[in-house]
Amino acid sequence: MKKRLPKLKTDKAVEKFIEDDISPYLDAKNLVPATFEFAPKGKVVNLRMSEALLLALKKISKRRGIPYQRYIREALEQSLKRDGTGG
């Protein structure tokens, strides 16, 4: 059973809190992997698609809490990895 998180009012209090073992406060079944984008994005692509497809992409990206363009990039990267051509 997970513990309730204490109310922390300062950055210093948060830093002190996370120095200790916080595993009793975590519920592992709700954890999801996080991804970080470090590569510079210097190229622009203009892509035509149906409004229905764009709305579906925006709906999924909103549910995941990320911008829809990042979601499209992730989908393209996953497709490339799946096909074995990089990504």
Phi and psi in degrees as GROMACS dihedral restraints (atoms count N, CA, C in turn):
[ dihedral_restraints ]
;  ai    aj    ak    al  type     phi  dphi    fc
    3     4     5     6     1   -84.3    20    10
    4     5     6     7     1   150.1    20    10
    6     7     8     9     1   -84.2    20    10
    7     8     9    10     1   159.4    20    10
    9    10    11    12     1   -79.1    20    10
   10    11    12    13     1   139.7    20    10
   12    13    14    15     1   -70.7    20    10
   13    14    15    16     1   138.0    20    10
   15    16    17    18     1   -74.1    20    10
   16    17    18    19     1   156.4    20    10
   18    19    20    21     1   -81.0    20    10
   19    20    21    22     1   118.8    20    10
   21    22    23    24     1  -110.3    20    10
   22    23    24    25     1   125.3    20    10
   24    25    26    27     1  -101.2    20    10
   25    26    27    28     1   -12.0    20    10
   27    28    29    30     1  -134.3    20    10
   28    29    30    31     1   159.3    20    10
   30    31    32    33     1   -61.0    20    10
   31    32    33    34     1   -38.0    20    10
   33    34    35    36     1   -62.2    20    10
   34    35    36    37     1   -40.8    20    10
   36    37    38    39     1   -64.2    20    10
   37    38    39    40     1   -39.6    20    10
   39    40    41    42     1   -64.5    20    10
   40    41    42    43     1   -46.7    20    10
   42    43    44    45     1   -58.2    20    10
   43    44    45    46     1   -42.7    20    10
   45    46    47    48     1   -65.8    20    10
   46    47    48    49     1   -41.7    20    10
   48    49    50    51     1   -60.9    20    10
   49    50    51    52     1   -45.2    20    10
   51    52    53    54     1   -80.2    20    10
   52    53    54    55     1    -6.2    20    10
   54    55    56    57     1   -68.3    20    10
   55    56    57    58     1   -29.0    20    10
   57    58    59    60     1   -87.4    20    10
   58    59    60    61     1   174.3    20    10
   60    61    62    63     1   -70.3    20    10
   61    62    63    64     1   117.2    20    10
   63    64    65    66     1  -102.3    20    10
   64    65    66    67     1     6.8    20    10
   66    67    68    69     1   -57.3    20    10
   67    68    69    70     1   -32.7    20    10
   69    70    71    72     1   -64.1    20    10
   70    71    72    73     1   -16.0    20    10
   72    73    74    75     1   -93.9    20    10
   73    74    75    76     1    -6.2    20    10
   75    76    77    78     1   -99.4    20    10
   76    77    78    79     1   145.0    20    10
   78    79    80    81     1  -115.7    20    10
   79    80    81    82     1   100.6    20    10
   81    82    83    84     1   -59.3    20    10
   82    83    84    85     1   -27.3    20    10
   84    85    86    87     1   -70.3    20    10
   85    86    87    88     1   -15.4    20    10
   87    88    89    90     1   -99.4    20    10
   88    89    90    91     1     1.4    20    10
   90    91    92    93     1   -77.4    20    10
   91    92    93    94     1   142.6    20    10
   93    94    95    96     1  -131.8    20    10
   94    95    96    97     1   148.1    20    10
   96    97    98    99     1   -66.8    20    10
   97    98    99   100     1   144.5    20    10
   99   100   101   102     1  -107.2    20    10
  100   101   102   103     1   143.3    20    10
  102   103   104   105     1  -120.1    20    10
  103   104   105   106     1   149.5    20    10
  105   106   107   108     1  -126.6    20    10
  106   107   108   109     1   140.1    20    10
  108   109   110   111     1  -105.4    20    10
  109   110   111   112     1   115.8    20    10
  111   112   113   114     1  -110.7    20    10
  112   113   114   115     1   -25.8    20    10
  114   115   116   117     1   -68.9    20    10
  115   116   117   118     1   137.5    20    10
  117   118   119   120     1   -66.9    20    10
  118   119   120   121     1   147.1    20    10
  120   121   122   123     1  -114.0    20    10
  121   122   123   124     1    93.1    20    10
  123   124   125   126     1  -102.6    20    10
  124   125   126   127     1    -3.9    20    10
  126   127   128   129     1  -113.8    20    10
  127   128   129   130     1   143.6    20    10
  129   130   131   132     1  -112.0    20    10
  130   131   132   133     1   136.6    20    10
  132   133   134   135     1  -120.5    20    10
  133   134   135   136     1   131.0    20    10
  135   136   137   138     1  -100.5    20    10
  136   137   138   139     1   120.7    20    10
  138   139   140   141     1  -128.3    20    10
  139   140   141   142     1   125.5    20    10
  141   142   143   144     1   -92.9    20    10
  142   143   144   145     1   136.1    20    10
  144   145   146   147     1  -151.8    20    10
  145   146   147   148     1   165.9    20    10
  147   148   149   150     1   -69.9    20    10
  148   149   150   151     1   154.9    20    10
  150   151   152   153     1   -63.1    20    10
  151   152   153   154     1   -36.8    20    10
  153   154   155   156     1   -62.2    20    10
  154   155   156   157     1   -41.3    20    10
  156   157   158   159     1   -65.5    20    10
  157   158   159   160     1   -44.1    20    10
  159   160   161   162     1   -62.2    20    10
  160   161   162   163     1   -43.0    20    10
  162   163   164   165     1   -62.9    20    10
  163   164   165   166     1   -39.2    20    10
  165   166   167   168     1   -64.9    20    10
  166   167   168   169     1   -42.6    20    10
  168   169   170   171     1   -61.4    20    10
  169   170   171   172     1   -44.0    20    10
  171   172   173   174     1   -65.4    20    10
  172   173   174   175     1   -37.6    20    10
  174   175   176   177     1   -64.5    20    10
  175   176   177   178     1   -46.5    20    10
  177   178   179   180     1   -65.8    20    10
  178   179   180   181     1   -43.8    20    10
  180   181   182   183     1   -65.1    20    10
  181   182   183   184     1   -36.1    20    10
  183   184   185   186     1   -64.6    20    10
  184   185   186   187     1   -42.6    20    10
  186   187   188   189     1   -61.6    20    10
  187   188   189   190     1   -35.8    20    10
  189   190   191   192     1   -82.5    20    10
  190   191   192   193     1   -10.9    20    10
  192   193   194   195     1    77.0    20    10
  193   194   195   196     1    31.2    20    10
  195   196   197   198     1  -131.1    20    10
  196   197   198   199     1   157.3    20    10
  198   199   200   201     1   -62.8    20    10
  199   200   201   202     1   147.5    20    10
  201   202   203   204     1   -64.7    20    10
  202   203   204   205     1   -30.9    20    10
  204   205   206   207     1   -68.0    20    10
  205   206   207   208     1   -36.2    20    10
  207   208   209   210     1   -65.3    20    10
  208   209   210   211     1   -39.9    20    10
  210   211   212   213     1   -61.2    20    10
  211   212   213   214     1   -42.3    20    10
  213   214   215   216     1   -62.3    20    10
  214   215   216   217     1   -44.3    20    10
  216   217   218   219     1   -59.5    20    10
  217   218   219   220     1   -45.0    20    10
  219   220   221   222     1   -61.6    20    10
  220   221   222   223     1   -41.2    20    10
  222   223   224   225     1   -63.5    20    10
  223   224   225   226     1   -41.1    20    10
  225   226   227   228     1   -65.4    20    10
  226   227   228   229     1   -43.2    20    10
  228   229   230   231     1   -62.3    20    10
  229   230   231   232     1   -42.8    20    10
  231   232   233   234     1   -63.9    20    10
  232   233   234   235     1   -39.1    20    10
  234   235   236   237     1   -62.6    20    10
  235   236   237   238     1   -42.2    20    10
  237   238   239   240     1   -64.7    20    10
  238   239   240   241     1   -42.3    20    10
  240   241   242   243     1   -62.7    20    10
  241   242   243   244     1   -42.7    20    10
  243   244   245   246     1   -62.6    20    10
  244   245   246   247     1   -37.7    20    10
  246   247   248   249     1   -82.7    20    10
  247   248   249   250     1    -5.6    20    10
  249   250   251   252     1    76.0    20    10
  250   251   252   253     1    23.7    20    10
  252   253   254   255     1  -110.3    20    10
  253   254   255   256     1    16.7    20    10
  255   256   257   258     1   109.8    20    10
  256   257   258   259     1  -151.3    20    10
